[in-house]
Amino acid sequence: MKHLKHANLEQAVSSVVAALVAMALTGCPGPVSTPEGDAAAHADHDHGDGHEHATTLVGAYEELEHMAADIKSSFQADKPGDAHDAMHEIGHVILSIPALAEKAGVGSADEVKQVTDDLMDGFAKLDDVMHGGDKVTWDDVSAKIDAAMQKLEGWLPADAHADHDHDGDDHADHQH
């Protein structure tokens, strides 16, 4: 199925993702009210954080790519606390993927759910480190995150990613 239906979005954001989103969005322990299955509404509102999030799948991919690079650098330098801001922001972007994928007409509900779950799972494990959880390194989660990012990149138009500004970062550590 090439196009997602609104009803399938509820399947794309499971209760597990909602719990992980709550943790990743806040960057701190504690409950956050995140309606399950309401990714479309989430993507369309202001988060009050002064940062305007992507409104296209291409833009979301680029934001994820840059934030993931910042998080990776912080964890590889053994300074996970330096990733706090990026970790908070990445949860917002991940949560917007189902609605943006639907808008772009790509991916099945199951594919979108898997990408979203894998990204949230990987980044939530890293977020736990900043809050006294088990020590997890970038290498422990990179395979899952990289595979999800490659799947997401595969949904982009062929020329979309090549033309964006890397802010001086050539991303030599991954393939386009």
Residue frames relative to the residue before (quaternion, step in Angstrom):
aa qw qx qy qz dx dy dz
M 1.0000 0.0000 0.0000 0.0000 0.00 0.00 0.00
K 0.3394 -0.7838 0.4935 0.1641 3.55 -0.59 1.17
H 0.7825 0.2789 -0.1491 0.5364 3.60 0.93 -0.80
L 0.3797 -0.6985 0.5587 0.2362 3.53 -1.05 0.81
K 0.2857 -0.7139 0.6058 0.2044 3.54 -1.11 0.62
H 0.6459 -0.5380 0.3703 0.3954 3.56 -1.14 0.64
A 0.6422 0.5314 -0.3351 0.4392 3.60 0.93 -0.80
N 0.6560 0.5149 -0.3145 0.4535 3.58 1.08 -0.64
L 0.5175 0.6345 -0.4243 0.3868 3.60 1.18 -0.30
E 0.6039 0.5577 -0.3643 0.4376 3.56 1.06 -0.67
Q 0.6429 0.4957 -0.3175 0.4900 3.58 1.10 -0.63
A 0.6411 0.5646 -0.3204 0.4094 3.58 1.09 -0.71
V 0.7565 0.2612 -0.1689 0.5753 3.59 1.14 -0.46
S 0.1436 -0.8292 0.5380 0.0483 3.55 -0.10 1.29
S 0.6763 -0.4755 0.3596 0.4326 3.54 -1.30 0.16
V 0.5909 0.5575 -0.3693 0.4512 3.58 1.13 -0.58
V 0.6570 0.4959 -0.3081 0.4770 3.57 0.92 -0.88
A 0.6320 0.5378 -0.3411 0.4417 3.58 0.95 -0.83
A 0.6561 0.4958 -0.3155 0.4736 3.59 0.96 -0.80
L 0.6643 0.4894 -0.3032 0.4767 3.58 0.96 -0.83
V 0.6160 0.5454 -0.3369 0.4578 3.56 1.05 -0.77
A 0.6266 0.5432 -0.3408 0.4429 3.57 0.92 -0.88
M 0.6801 0.4752 -0.2878 0.4783 3.57 0.93 -0.89
A 0.7074 0.4690 -0.2755 0.4513 3.58 0.81 -0.98
L 0.6602 0.5226 -0.3171 0.4363 3.59 0.98 -0.75
T 0.7235 0.4306 -0.2589 0.4734 3.55 0.96 -0.76
G 0.2884 -0.7578 0.5309 0.2464 3.55 1.05 -0.72
C 0.7353 0.2942 -0.1822 0.5827 3.58 1.27 0.00
P 0.5688 -0.5902 0.4240 0.3851 3.58 -1.12 0.50
G 0.5312 0.6171 -0.4758 0.3327 3.54 -1.21 0.53
P 0.5564 -0.6444 0.4106 0.3266 3.55 -1.07 0.64
V 0.0913 -0.7473 0.6565 0.0482 3.51 -1.20 0.71
S 0.3935 -0.7146 0.5226 0.2478 3.55 -0.90 0.86
T 0.1297 0.7702 -0.6094 0.1363 3.55 -0.44 1.27
P 0.3258 -0.7684 0.5075 0.2143 3.61 -0.30 1.15
E 0.4510 -0.6782 0.5113 0.2744 3.54 -0.89 0.96
G 0.8411 0.2229 -0.1596 0.4662 3.48 -1.08 0.79
D 0.6166 0.5658 -0.3512 0.4199 3.59 1.19 0.13
A 0.1374 0.8314 -0.5243 0.1226 3.55 1.00 0.85
A 0.6234 0.5507 -0.3516 0.4295 3.60 1.00 -0.72
A 0.6651 0.4793 -0.3019 0.4865 3.58 0.93 -0.86
H 0.6291 0.5466 -0.3364 0.4386 3.58 1.00 -0.80
A 0.6810 0.5041 -0.2949 0.4417 3.57 0.91 -0.88
D 0.7225 0.4682 -0.2417 0.4476 3.57 1.14 -0.57
H 0.7046 0.4460 -0.2996 0.4635 3.62 1.15 0.06
D 0.5482 -0.6016 0.4784 0.3297 3.53 -1.30 0.44
H 0.3759 -0.7514 0.5051 0.1974 3.54 -0.89 0.95
G 0.4546 -0.7054 0.4436 0.3146 3.58 1.24 -0.07
D 0.5575 0.6241 -0.3827 0.3914 3.57 1.23 0.28
G 0.5475 -0.6454 0.3844 0.3686 3.57 1.27 0.16
H 0.6687 0.4519 -0.2986 0.5095 3.58 1.27 0.03
E 0.2761 -0.7530 0.5744 0.1637 3.54 -0.77 1.02
H 0.2932 -0.7839 0.5282 0.1431 3.54 -0.70 1.12
A 0.6934 -0.4966 0.3473 0.3899 3.52 -1.30 0.48
T 0.2451 -0.7637 0.5814 0.1366 3.53 -1.15 0.69
T 0.7008 0.3461 -0.2573 0.5683 3.57 1.32 0.15
L 0.6196 -0.5394 0.4136 0.3925 3.55 -1.25 0.39
V 0.6052 0.5461 -0.3493 0.4621 3.59 1.06 -0.72
G 0.6760 0.4933 -0.2896 0.4645 3.57 0.88 -0.94
A 0.6430 0.5143 -0.3213 0.4678 3.59 0.99 -0.81
Y 0.6289 0.5297 -0.3335 0.4611 3.58 0.97 -0.84
E 0.6768 0.4951 -0.2975 0.4564 3.57 0.87 -0.94
E 0.6337 0.5106 -0.3323 0.4768 3.60 1.00 -0.76
L 0.6536 0.5111 -0.3141 0.4613 3.58 0.91 -0.91
E 0.6416 0.5424 -0.3184 0.4391 3.56 0.93 -0.90
H 0.7029 0.4603 -0.2680 0.4715 3.58 0.86 -0.94
M 0.6668 0.4847 -0.3095 0.4739 3.60 0.93 -0.83
A 0.6328 0.5248 -0.3342 0.4610 3.59 0.99 -0.78
A 0.6306 0.5239 -0.3347 0.4646 3.61 1.02 -0.74
D 0.6467 0.5067 -0.3160 0.4744 3.60 1.00 -0.79
I 0.6571 0.5022 -0.3049 0.4722 3.58 0.95 -0.90
K 0.6368 0.5318 -0.3190 0.4581 3.57 0.95 -0.91
S 0.6613 0.5102 -0.3075 0.4559 3.60 0.87 -0.93
S 0.6604 0.5127 -0.3069 0.4548 3.57 0.93 -0.89
F 0.6956 0.4608 -0.2814 0.4740 3.58 0.87 -0.89
Q 0.6630 0.4960 -0.3195 0.4609 3.60 0.97 -0.73
A 0.6654 0.4567 -0.2936 0.5123 3.59 1.20 -0.47
D 0.4166 -0.7262 0.4343 0.3323 3.58 1.37 0.09
K 0.5455 0.5544 -0.4104 0.4762 3.54 1.08 0.91
P 0.0414 -0.8559 0.5146 0.0295 3.60 0.65 1.07
G 0.5790 0.6020 -0.3759 0.4013 3.60 1.08 -0.56
D 0.5980 0.5749 -0.3524 0.4332 3.57 1.18 -0.56
A 0.6600 0.5132 -0.2972 0.4613 3.59 1.24 -0.38
H 0.3615 0.7851 -0.4612 0.2005 3.60 1.26 -0.09
D 0.6990 0.4691 -0.2848 0.4586 3.60 0.75 -0.99
A 0.6647 0.4889 -0.3054 0.4753 3.59 0.90 -0.91
M 0.6322 0.5369 -0.3323 0.4491 3.58 1.02 -0.79
H 0.6344 0.5194 -0.3258 0.4707 3.59 1.02 -0.77
E 0.7048 0.4816 -0.2662 0.4477 3.57 0.82 -1.00
I 0.6385 0.5628 -0.3472 0.3936 3.58 0.93 -0.83
G 0.6014 0.5682 -0.3580 0.4328 3.58 1.09 -0.62
H 0.6185 0.5362 -0.3368 0.4652 3.59 1.04 -0.75
V 0.6922 0.4862 -0.2812 0.4532 3.55 0.86 -0.98
I 0.6422 0.5198 -0.3306 0.4561 3.59 0.92 -0.87
L 0.6591 0.5218 -0.3104 0.4438 3.56 0.93 -0.86
S 0.6621 0.5142 -0.3089 0.4492 3.60 1.13 -0.52
I 0.4734 0.7178 -0.4280 0.2783 3.61 1.18 -0.37
P 0.6647 0.5050 -0.3574 0.4188 3.68 0.70 -0.82
A 0.6842 0.4716 -0.2982 0.4697 3.61 0.85 -0.85
L 0.6739 0.4880 -0.3031 0.4646 3.58 0.97 -0.80
A 0.6172 0.5236 -0.3414 0.4779 3.60 1.10 -0.65
E 0.6308 0.5181 -0.3278 0.4757 3.56 1.03 -0.80
K 0.6523 0.5243 -0.3034 0.4555 3.58 0.93 -0.95
A 0.7065 0.4421 -0.2497 0.4930 3.59 1.06 -0.80
G 0.3941 -0.7456 0.4566 0.2832 3.57 1.26 -0.29
V 0.5516 0.6030 -0.3976 0.4172 3.58 1.05 0.73
G 0.8070 0.3097 -0.2187 0.4528 3.52 -1.28 0.43
S 0.3976 -0.6666 0.5702 0.2690 3.52 -1.20 0.62
A 0.6834 -0.4655 0.3505 0.4397 3.56 -1.25 0.28
D 0.6655 0.5065 -0.3062 0.4548 3.59 0.94 -0.86
E 0.6507 0.5102 -0.3171 0.4645 3.60 0.97 -0.82
V 0.6625 0.5011 -0.3031 0.4670 3.57 0.90 -0.92
K 0.6400 0.5218 -0.3211 0.4637 3.58 0.97 -0.85
Q 0.6621 0.5101 -0.3129 0.4512 3.60 0.90 -0.89
V 0.6486 0.5054 -0.3183 0.4718 3.61 0.92 -0.87
T 0.6712 0.4956 -0.2953 0.4655 3.57 0.88 -0.96
D 0.6587 0.5087 -0.3068 0.4617 3.59 0.89 -0.92
D 0.6829 0.4957 -0.2983 0.4460 3.59 0.86 -0.94
L 0.6464 0.4985 -0.3218 0.4797 3.59 0.98 -0.78
M 0.6778 0.4871 -0.3040 0.4593 3.58 0.84 -0.94
D 0.6414 0.5314 -0.3289 0.4449 3.59 0.93 -0.85
G 0.6823 0.4946 -0.2900 0.4536 3.58 0.84 -0.95
F 0.7246 0.4305 -0.2552 0.4739 3.57 0.79 -0.97
A 0.6052 0.5478 -0.3613 0.4506 3.62 1.10 -0.58
K 0.6197 0.5298 -0.3436 0.4660 3.59 1.05 -0.71
L 0.6552 0.4855 -0.3116 0.4877 3.58 1.01 -0.74
D 0.6293 0.5391 -0.3297 0.4523 3.58 1.00 -0.80
D 0.6025 0.5748 -0.3501 0.4290 3.59 1.04 -0.76
V 0.5955 0.5793 -0.3585 0.4257 3.58 1.05 -0.76
M 0.6839 0.4959 -0.2833 0.4540 3.58 0.97 -0.86
H 0.7447 0.3567 -0.2012 0.5269 3.58 1.26 -0.28
G 0.7175 -0.4980 0.2417 0.4229 3.54 1.07 0.82
G 0.4507 0.6881 -0.4561 0.3396 3.59 1.22 0.23
D 0.7499 -0.3621 0.2941 0.4691 3.52 -1.35 -0.09
K 0.5165 -0.6295 0.4793 0.3273 3.55 -1.11 0.73
V 0.0129 0.7653 -0.6400 0.0680 3.52 -0.76 1.15
T 0.2548 -0.7615 0.5772 0.1483 3.56 -0.98 0.84
W 0.6733 -0.4592 0.3791 0.4383 3.54 -1.30 0.23
D 0.6465 0.5423 -0.3205 0.4304 3.58 0.93 -0.89
D 0.6116 0.5707 -0.3464 0.4245 3.61 1.11 -0.62
V 0.7943 0.2906 -0.1355 0.5160 3.61 1.06 -0.67
S 0.4848 0.7244 -0.4148 0.2611 3.59 1.19 -0.32
A 0.6219 0.5498 -0.3706 0.4168 3.63 0.93 -0.70
K 0.6737 0.4872 -0.2915 0.4731 3.58 0.95 -0.90
I 0.6662 0.4927 -0.2988 0.4733 3.59 0.92 -0.89
D 0.6679 0.5082 -0.3053 0.4499 3.59 0.88 -0.93
A 0.6487 0.5132 -0.3201 0.4619 3.60 0.97 -0.83
A 0.6558 0.4970 -0.3104 0.4760 3.59 0.97 -0.83
M 0.6522 0.5054 -0.3176 0.4673 3.59 0.97 -0.80
Q 0.6381 0.5142 -0.3326 0.4666 3.61 1.00 -0.73
K 0.6306 0.5186 -0.3305 0.4735 3.59 0.99 -0.79
L 0.6550 0.5074 -0.2975 0.4744 3.57 0.95 -0.94
E 0.6543 0.5123 -0.3135 0.4596 3.59 0.92 -0.86
G 0.6252 0.5575 -0.3287 0.4363 3.57 1.10 -0.68
W 0.6435 0.5147 -0.3184 0.4686 3.60 1.21 -0.39
L 0.5821 0.6010 -0.3722 0.4018 3.59 1.23 -0.27
P 0.5810 -0.5423 0.4518 0.4053 3.59 -1.16 0.46
A 0.6575 -0.5749 0.3222 0.3650 3.58 -1.00 0.85
D 0.7770 0.3504 -0.1880 0.4880 3.60 0.91 -0.82
A 0.4676 0.7281 -0.4229 0.2690 3.61 1.21 -0.23
H 0.7410 0.4346 -0.2419 0.4511 3.56 0.76 -1.00
A 0.6200 0.5834 -0.3438 0.3962 3.60 1.03 -0.72
D 0.7311 0.4687 -0.2405 0.4336 3.58 1.05 -0.70
H 0.5734 0.6234 -0.4032 0.3465 3.62 1.13 -0.16
D 0.5577 -0.6179 0.4627 0.3052 3.51 -1.30 0.55
H 0.2492 -0.7852 0.5540 0.1204 3.55 -0.78 1.07
D 0.4027 -0.7361 0.4624 0.2866 3.62 1.24 0.20
G 0.7506 -0.3908 0.2123 0.4887 3.55 0.89 0.94
D 0.6256 0.4998 -0.3406 0.4927 3.61 1.25 -0.05
D 0.2419 -0.8059 0.5248 0.1291 3.55 -0.55 1.13
H 0.3471 -0.7725 0.4701 0.2483 3.57 1.31 0.03
A 0.1116 0.8366 -0.5246 0.1116 3.55 0.96 0.89
D 0.6340 0.5604 -0.3318 0.4170 3.58 1.20 -0.38
H 0.7635 0.2410 -0.2045 0.5632 3.60 1.21 0.18
Q 0.4748 -0.6742 0.4931 0.2771 3.51 -1.26 0.42
H 0.3161 -0.7075 0.5947 0.2141 3.56 -1.19 0.56
